Amino acid sequence: MTVFDLDKKMLLMDYKKQLKQAFSLVELSIVIIILGLLVASVTVGKDLIKAAQVRGVITQITSFDTSANTFNLKYDCYPGDCSKASRRGLGDNDGNGNGIYEDSDFETDSLPDLEDYEIVFFWQHLYLAGFTNGAFDGDATNGIIGETFPKLKSGGGLGIYGLEGINYYHLCLDDSVGEAAQFADCFIPEDAFALDNKLDDGFPLKGTVIARSSSCGSDPNAFSCANTPITTTSGGASTVAGEACVFQVDATADIDEDEYDFEQTSNSCNLRIRMQ
């Protein structure tokens, strides 16, 4: 065997060795497919979790509606507003019986600015009557989500209040320690739309489900923002996609044309829902 033949044989052996160590095209294809399936499963998993959270919030709202009406049938008054709660074995906190959920200012024509009185008694009365899973203390000086107010399945808290003769739930209540009511944005527009579409009409600025934004003006996160309409000037809406909770064709767009802005992927919405 010549030196040339020996070198040729060694090169051939080295080539075969490299072939054994390297991935074949078939193997590479399988790896790529597996990676694609893993990425897809993670994405689908996130979507399923978000969908479950939305369904959970809807279930909470409808459950509290049902509980309040059942409470009324049983005690002949509504939770929180019940003027005879102490005589019904529902603690020492009585409401005034006028049908509107008020704070201690008793200003029924303006938005409550305190998380106290009937606004916290509501949850305590439901709890003491056995109509909630959570235990709520009715203590405005505590004001903690999960202790004084329910926690939403999606995060954030759930509050109530009355305004101009109508009672509302408000989603995205924040801890309100010291009785000063506050809220924060806790929904991306896509999830806010999903809730609105299931419970109402899917439009952010009309119907029984109304979008709000904590960037409503000079006092962000203040509870007064709950009654400030979303506009391009007060916050929460923009004529540029991807900037706010609501997309408007122009600054004076009709509410039939305003839409939740799916291109905004940050929490920029909270919701006010008319109680049934």
C-alpha positions in Angstrom: 0.0 0.0 0.0 1.4 3.3 -1.0 1.4 6.5 1.1 -1.2 7.9 -1.3 -3.5 4.9 -0.7 -3.1 5.2 3.1 -4.0 8.9 3.0 -7.0 8.1 0.9 -8.2 5.4 3.3 -7.7 7.7 6.3 -9.7 10.5 4.6 -12.5 8.1 3.8 -12.6 6.9 7.4 -12.7 10.4 8.7 -15.5 11.3 6.3 -17.6 8.3 7.5 -17.0 9.3 11.1 -18.2 12.8 10.4 -21.3 11.4 8.7 -22.1 9.4 11.8 -21.7 12.4 14.1 -23.7 14.9 12.0 -27.5 15.1 11.8 -29.1 13.8 8.6 -31.7 15.9 6.9 -34.4 13.6 8.2 -33.2 14.1 11.7 -32.9 17.8 11.4 -36.5 17.9 10.0 -37.7 15.9 13.0 -36.0 18.3 15.4 -37.5 21.4 13.7 -41.0 19.8 13.8 -40.6 19.1 17.5 -39.4 22.6 18.2 -42.3 24.0 16.3 -44.8 21.9 18.2 -43.3 23.0 21.5 -43.6 26.7 20.5 -47.1 26.2 19.3 -48.1 24.4 22.5 -46.7 27.3 24.7 -48.7 29.8 22.6 -51.9 27.8 22.7 -51.4 27.2 26.4 -51.2 31.0 27.0 -54.3 31.6 25.0 -56.1 28.9 26.9 -55.1 30.4 30.2 -56.3 33.9 29.1 -59.6 32.4 27.9 -60.1 30.6 31.2 -59.4 33.9 33.1 -62.0 35.7 31.0 -64.6 32.9 31.5 -63.7 33.0 35.3 -64.4 36.8 35.5 -67.7 36.4 33.6 -68.7 33.6 36.0 -67.8 35.8 39.0 -70.0 38.7 37.7 -73.0 36.5 36.9 -72.6 34.7 40.2 -72.6 37.9 42.3 -75.7 39.1 40.3 -77.4 35.8 41.2 -76.3 36.0 44.8 -77.6 39.6 45.2 -81.0 38.7 43.8 -81.2 35.5 45.9 -80.2 37.6 49.0 -83.1 40.0 48.2 -85.6 37.1 47.9 -84.4 35.7 51.3 -84.0 38.9 53.3 -86.3 41.4 51.4 -83.4 43.8 50.9 -80.2 44.0 48.9 -76.8 43.2 50.4 -74.9 46.3 51.5 -78.0 48.5 51.2 -80.0 46.4 53.7 -81.3 48.7 56.5 -82.2 45.7 58.7 -79.0 43.6 58.3 -78.2 43.7 62.0 -81.7 42.3 62.7 -81.2 39.6 60.1 -78.0 38.2 61.7 -75.8 39.8 59.1 -73.4 41.7 61.4 -73.6 45.3 62.7 -73.4 47.2 59.4 -76.7 48.5 58.2 -77.4 50.3 54.9 -80.0 53.0 54.3 -82.4 50.9 52.1 -82.7 53.4 49.2 -81.5 50.9 46.6 -78.3 52.7 45.6 -74.8 51.7 46.8 -73.4 54.8 48.4 -70.3 55.8 50.3 -70.5 57.8 53.6 -70.9 61.1 51.7 -74.4 60.1 50.5 -74.0 62.0 47.2 -76.1 59.9 44.9 -75.7 62.3 41.9 -71.9 62.1 41.8 -69.4 59.3 41.8 -68.4 58.0 45.3 -64.9 58.8 46.2 -64.6 56.6 49.2 -64.6 52.9 49.5 -66.7 52.7 52.6 -70.3 52.3 53.9 -72.6 50.3 51.6 -69.8 49.9 49.0 -68.0 47.5 51.4 -71.0 46.3 53.3 -72.2 44.7 50.1 -69.5 42.0 50.1 -69.7 41.5 53.9 -73.5 40.9 53.8 -73.1 38.4 51.0 -70.4 36.6 52.9 -72.3 36.5 56.2 -75.4 35.2 54.3 -73.3 32.4 52.9 -73.4 33.5 49.3 -69.6 34.0 48.6 -66.6 31.7 48.7 -64.4 34.4 50.2 -64.6 36.0 53.7 -65.1 39.8 53.5 -64.7 41.9 56.6 -66.7 45.1 55.7 -63.9 47.2 57.1 -63.2 50.3 55.0 -60.1 51.0 56.9 -58.6 47.7 55.7 -59.6 48.0 52.0 -57.5 45.1 50.8 -58.4 43.0 47.8 -59.2 39.5 48.9 -60.2 40.7 52.4 -62.6 43.6 52.0 -63.2 43.2 48.2 -63.2 40.1 45.9 -60.2 39.4 43.7 -60.9 39.0 40.0 -59.8 35.7 38.4 -57.8 37.9 36.0 -56.1 39.9 38.7 -57.2 43.2 40.3 -60.2 43.7 42.5 -64.0 44.0 42.0 -65.8 47.0 43.4 -69.4 48.4 43.3 -71.0 51.8 43.5 -74.1 53.7 42.6 -74.3 56.7 40.3 -77.4 58.7 39.3 -79.7 55.9 40.4 -77.8 53.1 38.7 -75.6 50.5 40.4 -72.3 49.3 38.8 -69.6 46.8 39.2 -66.1 48.2 38.6 -63.4 45.8 37.5 -59.8 46.6 38.3 -60.3 48.1 41.8 -57.0 48.6 43.5 -56.2 48.3 47.3 -58.1 51.2 48.9 -56.5 51.3 52.3 -57.7 54.3 54.4 -61.0 54.4 52.5 -59.6 56.4 49.6 -61.0 54.5 46.5 -58.6 53.8 43.7 -58.4 51.6 40.7 -55.8 50.6 38.0 -55.9 49.2 34.5 -55.8 45.4 34.6 -56.9 44.3 31.2 -55.2 44.5 27.8 -57.8 45.7 25.2 -58.1 42.2 23.6 -59.3 40.7 27.0 -61.5 43.7 27.7 -63.2 43.2 24.4 -63.7 39.5 25.1 -65.5 40.4 28.4 -67.5 43.2 26.8 -68.4 41.0 23.8 -69.7 38.2 26.1 -71.6 40.4 28.5 -72.7 43.2 26.2 -72.0 44.5 22.6 -68.2 44.5 22.3 -68.1 48.3 21.9 -65.9 50.1 24.5 -67.8 53.3 24.9 -71.5 52.3 24.8 -73.8 49.7 26.3 -73.9 48.1 29.7 -70.1 47.5 29.7 -68.0 50.6 29.4 -64.2 50.9 29.1 -62.4 53.2 31.4 -58.7 54.2 31.8 -56.6 55.1 34.8 -54.9 57.7 32.6 -58.0 59.8 32.6 -56.4 63.2 33.5 -54.6 65.1 36.1 -55.2 62.5 38.9 -54.3 59.1 37.5 -55.7 56.1 39.4 -58.2 58.2 41.3 -61.7 56.8 41.5 -63.1 59.8 39.8 -61.6 58.5 36.6 -64.3 55.8 36.7 -66.8 58.4 35.5 -64.5 60.2 33.0 -65.4 59.2 29.4 -62.4 57.9 27.4 -61.3 60.5 24.9 -58.0 61.3 23.1 -57.5 64.2 25.4 -58.5 62.7 28.8 -56.6 59.5 28.2 -57.4 55.9 27.3 -58.0 56.6 23.6 -55.8 57.3 20.6 -56.1 57.8 16.9 -52.8 55.9 16.6 -53.0 52.1 16.8 -51.1 50.4 19.6 -51.2 53.4 22.1 -54.3 53.1 24.3 -57.3 51.0 25.3 -59.5 52.4 22.6 -58.7 53.2 19.0 -60.6 56.1 17.4 -60.7 56.9 13.7 -60.4 60.5 14.7 -60.7 62.5 17.9 -64.4 63.0 17.5 -65.2 59.5 16.2 -68.7 58.2 16.8 -69.0 55.6 19.6 -70.3 53.1 17.0 -66.9 53.3 15.3 -64.7 53.3 18.4 -63.0 49.9 19.0 -60.8 48.2 21.6 -57.3 48.5 20.3 -55.9 45.0 19.8 -52.5 46.3 18.9 -52.0 47.7 22.4 -50.6 44.7 24.4 -50.2 46.5 27.8 -52.8 46.7 30.5 -54.6 49.9 29.5 -58.3 49.2 30.3 -60.6 48.8 33.3 -64.3 48.1 32.9 -67.5 49.4 34.4 -70.5 47.0 34.2 -74.1 47.8 35.0 -75.5 45.6 37.7 -78.4 43.4 36.7 
